Amino acid sequence: MTSVADPTAVVTPTEASGIDRPVLVVDFGAQYAQLIARRVREASVYSEIVAHSITAAEVTAKNPVGIVLSGGPSSVYAEGAPTFDPAIFDLGIPVLGICYGFQVMATALGGEVAHTGLSEYGSTPVTVATDENVLLAGQPNEQTVWMSHGDSVSRAPDGFKVLASTGSTPVAAFANDERRLYGVQWHPEVKHTEFGQDVLENFLHRAAGIPADWNSGNVIAEQVAKIRAQVGTGKVICGLSGGVDSAVAAALVHKAIGDQLVCVFVDHGLLRQDERRQVEEDYVKATGVRLVTVDVREQFLAALEGVSDPETKRKIIGREFIRTF
């Protein structure tokens, strides 16, 4: 096995990702976390979004194979800015910090983030160090990235190597291969960054050693196996509304246990046009589930008669649905 401290090395894959061992994408309150999670999955690695308030103990319980810190809308110096448990960096889990997450990592590990007054937004030229490194391996020394930041990392933490810089940002990327801690100031998850997906895949496959062996079919197979083990020979009842959540849940459970599942569809008279027919005919034909339909339109409409307050209506509908189910 090659050493992780060797900056040109590809780590021998030892851990597969999946719903039991995900890559955690830490959400710092912006839209970036969802896109990062998607890009990780496009790299054939399972990802799961968690709040920035997650603790080291909670991370340990999730047993992840890697962590990605997302960008965020705040300055690390702003009052009430999202924080992160610094003990997580000592768990031995590979971490990649992006934009705000990069700055959070820098400050937590003893580096410096400064108000330079030189903000960078949009397409920005960046210069990559000429010597080899795992994170930016195989990329040109001059490239264009997408920036969105006001503060900048002015000094990398001790033990970290500076990998890239821009005219306004002296430390635009850094790495500590021994600890498997990495960061970039730019957004590799957006298409405007020329080699963004390469950055993510280098972190996942080369630095963290996670094999590219996950796809959405793995999730289905894992969930089906778990459901089958949990239910055993028992029976399951499912409230099927016609919406996406219950429809997917019913399909998964039926795939696992077949006719041990019975779905109940409540026609309360407030459905979308043709929805009952779609559930009774199209959905049943597609999945083969056992379906019981309960027609209680008159009951619901009578309970709602004369009621105009939306919140009161919502409570009445919920009450009647529970009673009917």
C-alpha positions as CSV (number, residue, x, y, z in Angstrom):
1,M,0.0,0.0,0.0
2,T,1.3,3.5,-0.8
3,S,1.6,6.0,1.9
4,V,-1.0,8.8,2.3
5,A,1.8,11.2,3.1
6,D,3.2,10.7,-0.5
7,P,1.6,13.7,-2.4
8,T,1.6,11.8,-5.7
9,A,0.2,8.6,-4.4
10,V,-3.2,7.1,-4.9
11,V,-4.5,5.7,-1.7
12,T,-5.4,2.0,-1.9
13,P,-9.2,1.8,-1.5
14,T,-10.1,0.2,1.8
15,E,-13.6,1.5,2.6
16,A,-16.7,1.5,0.4
17,S,-19.2,4.2,0.9
18,G,-22.9,3.5,1.4
19,I,-25.8,4.3,3.6
20,D,-23.9,2.7,6.5
21,R,-20.7,4.6,5.8
22,P,-21.5,7.9,3.9
23,V,-19.5,11.0,3.0
24,L,-21.0,13.7,5.2
25,V,-21.6,17.1,3.6
26,V,-21.8,19.7,6.3
27,D,-24.4,22.4,5.6
28,F,-23.4,25.9,6.6
29,G,-26.7,27.5,5.6
30,A,-26.4,28.2,1.9
31,Q,-27.5,26.4,-1.2
32,Y,-24.2,24.8,-1.9
33,A,-24.6,21.7,0.3
34,Q,-27.2,20.1,-1.9
35,L,-25.1,20.6,-5.0
36,I,-22.0,19.2,-3.3
37,A,-23.9,16.1,-2.2
38,R,-25.1,15.6,-5.8
39,R,-21.5,16.0,-7.2
40,V,-20.2,13.4,-4.6
41,R,-22.9,11.0,-5.8
42,E,-21.9,11.7,-9.4
43,A,-18.5,10.5,-8.4
44,S,-20.1,7.2,-7.4
45,V,-19.8,7.8,-3.7
46,Y,-22.8,8.0,-1.3
47,S,-23.3,11.3,0.5
48,E,-25.5,12.6,3.3
49,I,-26.1,16.2,4.3
50,V,-25.8,17.1,8.0
51,A,-26.1,20.4,9.9
52,H,-23.0,22.3,10.9
53,S,-24.0,21.8,14.6
54,I,-23.1,18.1,14.4
55,T,-20.7,17.1,17.2
56,A,-17.7,14.9,17.1
57,A,-19.6,12.2,18.9
58,E,-22.4,12.3,16.4
59,V,-19.9,12.1,13.5
60,T,-18.3,9.1,15.1
61,A,-21.7,7.4,15.5
62,K,-22.3,7.9,11.7
63,N,-18.9,6.3,10.9
64,P,-18.3,8.3,7.7
65,V,-15.6,7.6,5.2
66,G,-15.1,11.3,4.5
67,I,-16.4,14.8,5.3
68,V,-17.0,17.8,3.0
69,L,-17.5,21.3,4.6
70,S,-19.7,23.4,2.3
71,G,-19.7,27.1,1.6
72,G,-21.9,29.5,3.4
73,P,-23.3,33.0,3.3
74,S,-21.4,34.4,6.3
75,S,-18.1,35.7,7.3
76,V,-16.3,33.6,9.9
77,Y,-16.1,36.8,12.0
78,A,-19.7,37.7,11.8
79,E,-21.8,37.6,15.0
80,G,-23.8,34.4,15.0
81,A,-21.8,32.9,12.1
82,P,-22.2,29.1,11.7
83,T,-19.7,27.2,13.8
84,F,-18.2,23.7,13.7
85,D,-16.9,21.3,16.3
86,P,-13.1,21.5,16.0
87,A,-12.7,18.1,17.6
88,I,-14.0,16.6,14.3
89,F,-10.7,17.4,12.7
90,D,-9.0,15.1,15.2
91,L,-11.1,12.0,14.4
92,G,-8.8,10.8,11.6
93,I,-11.5,11.2,9.0
94,P,-10.5,12.8,5.6
95,V,-12.0,16.3,5.3
96,L,-12.3,18.7,2.4
97,G,-13.3,22.3,3.2
98,I,-14.9,24.5,0.5
99,C,-15.1,28.3,0.6
100,Y,-16.6,29.1,4.0
101,G,-15.8,25.5,5.1
102,F,-12.2,26.1,4.0
103,Q,-12.0,29.2,6.3
104,V,-13.7,27.4,9.2
105,M,-11.0,24.7,8.8
106,A,-8.2,27.3,8.6
107,T,-9.3,29.1,11.8
108,A,-10.0,25.9,13.8
109,L,-6.5,24.5,13.0
110,G,-4.6,27.6,13.8
111,G,-4.4,29.4,10.5
112,E,-5.5,32.9,9.9
113,V,-8.4,34.4,7.9
114,A,-8.2,38.1,7.2
115,H,-10.5,41.0,6.1
116,T,-8.3,41.9,3.1
117,G,-10.9,44.1,1.5
118,L,-10.2,42.3,-1.8
119,S,-13.3,40.3,-2.4
120,E,-13.5,37.8,-5.3
121,Y,-16.8,36.9,-7.0
122,G,-17.3,35.0,-10.2
123,S,-14.8,33.6,-12.6
124,T,-11.3,34.0,-11.1
125,P,-7.9,32.9,-12.5
126,V,-5.9,30.8,-10.0
127,T,-2.3,29.6,-10.0
128,V,-1.7,26.0,-8.8
129,A,1.6,25.0,-7.3
130,T,3.9,23.4,-9.8
131,D,4.9,20.4,-7.5
132,E,2.6,17.4,-7.4
133,N,-0.1,17.1,-4.8
134,V,-3.0,14.7,-4.4
135,L,-5.9,17.2,-4.4
136,L,-5.0,19.1,-7.6
137,A,-3.2,16.3,-9.3
138,G,-3.5,16.2,-13.1
139,Q,-4.7,19.8,-13.4
140,P,-3.0,22.7,-15.2
141,N,-1.1,25.3,-13.3
142,E,-3.2,28.1,-14.6
143,Q,-7.0,27.6,-14.6
144,T,-10.3,29.5,-14.0
145,V,-12.4,28.8,-10.9
146,W,-15.6,30.3,-9.4
147,M,-15.1,32.4,-6.3
148,S,-17.6,33.9,-3.9
149,H,-15.9,35.3,-0.8
150,G,-15.0,38.4,1.1
151,D,-12.5,37.2,3.7
152,S,-9.4,35.3,2.7
153,V,-7.1,32.7,4.3
154,S,-3.9,34.7,4.8
155,R,-1.9,32.0,6.6
156,A,-2.3,28.2,6.4
157,P,-2.2,26.2,9.6
158,D,1.1,24.8,10.7
159,G,1.9,21.6,8.8
160,F,-0.2,22.5,5.8
161,K,1.1,23.1,2.3
162,V,-0.2,25.9,0.2
163,L,-1.4,24.5,-3.1
164,A,-2.8,27.5,-5.0
165,S,-3.2,31.2,-4.9
166,T,-4.8,34.1,-6.7
167,G,-3.9,37.8,-7.1
168,S,-6.1,38.6,-4.0
169,T,-5.9,35.3,-2.0
170,P,-2.4,34.1,-1.0
171,V,-3.8,30.8,0.3
172,A,-6.5,29.6,-2.1
173,A,-6.0,25.9,-1.4
174,F,-4.0,23.9,1.2
175,A,-3.4,20.3,2.2
176,N,-2.0,18.2,5.0
177,D,-1.6,14.8,3.4
178,E,-0.6,13.1,6.6
179,R,-3.8,14.1,8.4
180,R,-5.8,13.9,5.1
181,L,-7.2,17.4,5.6
182,Y,-7.7,19.6,2.5
183,G,-9.3,22.8,1.5
184,V,-10.1,25.1,-1.5
185,Q,-11.4,28.7,-1.4
186,W,-13.3,28.3,-4.7
187,H,-16.4,26.3,-5.5
188,P,-15.5,23.0,-7.2
189,E,-19.1,21.9,-7.2
190,V,-20.2,24.5,-9.8
191,K,-19.8,24.0,-13.5
192,H,-18.1,27.4,-13.9
193,T,-15.0,25.9,-12.2
194,E,-13.1,24.2,-15.0
195,F,-11.7,21.3,-13.0
196,G,-14.1,21.3,-10.1
197,Q,-15.2,17.7,-10.4
198,D,-11.6,16.6,-10.6
199,V,-11.0,18.3,-7.2
200,L,-13.8,16.5,-5.6
201,E,-12.9,13.1,-7.2
202,N,-9.2,13.5,-6.2
203,F,-10.3,14.1,-2.6
204,L,-12.7,11.2,-2.6
205,H,-10.8,8.6,-4.5
206,R,-7.1,9.5,-4.1
207,A,-6.9,11.3,-0.8
208,A,-9.7,9.5,1.1
209,G,-9.3,6.2,-0.8
210,I,-13.0,5.8,-1.3
211,P,-13.7,3.5,-4.3
212,A,-16.1,4.6,-7.0
213,D,-18.5,1.7,-6.5
214,W,-21.8,3.3,-5.4
215,N,-25.0,4.0,-7.4
216,S,-28.6,4.6,-6.6
217,G,-29.3,0.9,-7.1
218,N,-27.1,0.2,-4.1
219,V,-29.4,2.3,-1.9
220,I,-32.5,0.3,-3.1
221,A,-30.8,-3.0,-2.5
222,E,-29.6,-2.0,1.0
223,Q,-33.0,-0.6,2.0
224,V,-34.8,-3.7,0.8
225,A,-32.5,-5.9,2.7
226,K,-33.0,-3.9,5.9
227,I,-36.8,-3.8,5.5
228,R,-36.9,-7.6,4.9
229,A,-34.8,-8.2,8.0
230,Q,-36.8,-5.9,10.2
231,V,-40.3,-7.1,9.1
232,G,-39.5,-10.8,9.0
233,T,-42.8,-12.7,8.6
234,G,-44.9,-9.8,10.0
235,K,-47.5,-7.6,8.2
236,V,-47.1,-4.0,7.3
237,I,-49.8,-1.3,6.6
238,C,-49.0,1.8,4.6
239,G,-51.0,5.0,4.2
240,L,-50.7,5.6,0.5
241,S,-51.5,9.2,-0.4
242,G,-50.5,9.3,-4.1
243,G,-47.6,11.7,-3.3
244,V,-44.0,10.9,-3.9
245,D,-42.9,10.0,-0.4
246,S,-45.6,7.4,0.4
247,A,-45.4,6.1,-3.2
248,V,-41.7,5.4,-3.0
249,A,-41.9,4.0,0.5
250,A,-44.7,1.6,-0.5
251,A,-42.8,0.5,-3.6
252,L,-39.6,-0.2,-1.5
253,V,-41.5,-2.1,1.2
254,H,-43.4,-4.1,-1.4
255,K,-40.2,-5.0,-3.2
256,A,-38.9,-6.3,0.1
257,I,-41.9,-8.2,1.5
258,G,-44.5,-8.5,-1.3
259,D,-48.0,-9.2,-0.2
260,Q,-47.1,-8.9,3.5
261,L,-47.8,-5.2,2.8
262,V,-51.3,-3.7,2.5
263,C,-51.7,-0.1,1.3
264,V,-54.7,2.1,2.3
265,F,-55.7,4.9,0.1
266,V,-58.1,7.5,1.6
267,D,-60.3,9.3,-0.8
268,H,-61.3,12.4,1.2
269,G,-62.7,14.4,-1.7
270,L,-59.8,16.9,-1.8
271,L,-57.6,15.1,-4.3
272,R,-56.2,16.3,-7.5
273,Q,-58.2,15.5,-10.6
274,D,-58.0,11.9,-11.6
275,E,-55.6,11.1,-8.7
276,R,-57.7,8.2,-7.3
277,R,-57.8,6.5,-10.7
278,Q,-54.0,6.9,-11.1
279,V,-53.3,5.3,-7.8
280,E,-55.9,2.5,-8.1
281,E,-54.9,1.6,-11.7
282,D,-51.6,3.0,-12.8
283,Y,-49.7,2.7,-9.5
284,V,-51.1,-0.8,-8.7
285,K,-50.3,-2.0,-12.2
286,A,-46.7,-0.7,-12.0
287,T,-45.9,-2.0,-8.5
288,G,-48.3,-4.9,-7.8
289,V,-49.2,-3.7,-4.3
290,R,-52.3,-4.8,-2.5
291,L,-54.5,-1.7,-2.2
292,V,-57.6,-0.9,-0.1
293,T,-59.4,2.3,-1.1
294,V,-61.7,4.0,1.5
295,D,-64.2,6.5,0.1
296,V,-64.9,9.1,2.9
297,R,-65.6,12.1,0.8
298,E,-68.9,12.9,2.4
299,Q,-67.4,12.6,5.9
300,F,-64.6,15.0,5.2
301,L,-66.7,17.6,3.4
302,A,-69.3,17.5,6.1
303,A,-66.6,18.1,8.7
304,L,-65.2,21.1,6.7
305,E,-68.6,22.7,6.0
306,G,-68.7,26.3,7.1
307,V,-65.0,26.4,8.1
308,S,-62.9,29.2,6.5
309,D,-59.8,29.4,8.6
310,P,-56.9,27.5,6.8
311,E,-55.3,26.3,10.0
312,T,-58.6,25.0,11.4
313,K,-59.2,23.2,8.0
314,R,-55.7,21.6,8.2
315,K,-56.4,20.3,11.7
316,I,-59.8,18.9,10.7
317,I,-58.3,17.1,7.7
318,G,-55.5,15.6,9.8
319,R,-58.0,14.5,12.5
320,E,-60.4,12.9,10.0
321,F,-57.6,11.2,8.1
322,I,-56.2,9.6,11.2
323,R,-59.6,8.4,12.3
324,T,-60.3,7.0,8.9
325,F,-56.9,5.3,8.6
